């Protein structure tokens, strides 16, 4: 439904740029009321701002420029954002190959720092560091903000 990401400067602990797009689904193009209530994304927003996966993926690939991309899962064996991207590539029957070695997870890093990652999903990870975060929890950029705030807070543990 969305691809959101931030390019960060770890040394300066700052966000350098953002990527946030809404994707028009190839199945279920009309949002359910449940989904609207959960994400606060409306059918009108989808119709006005949404793009098809192929267009969003091309824009994301240009934006990320083959830099390393990280996501998060509760366990190293869990379904990750990379799997979601692969599933969309399959659903759209695209001949896209993800660049080998570009996509990773921060999960092991948090586990090494002593975080019980099974207690936190990406939208709540910032709570492990007592970091306050505004925004709506079920929007993709909130999850990214939570993950980045947690990365920046790691050296305080």
Beta strands, then each sheet from edge to edge (+ up, - down):
strand 1: 2-9
strand 2: 14-24
strand 3: 51-52
strand 4: 69-71
strand 5: 103-105
sheet 1: 1+ 2- 3-
sheet 2: 4+ 5+
end
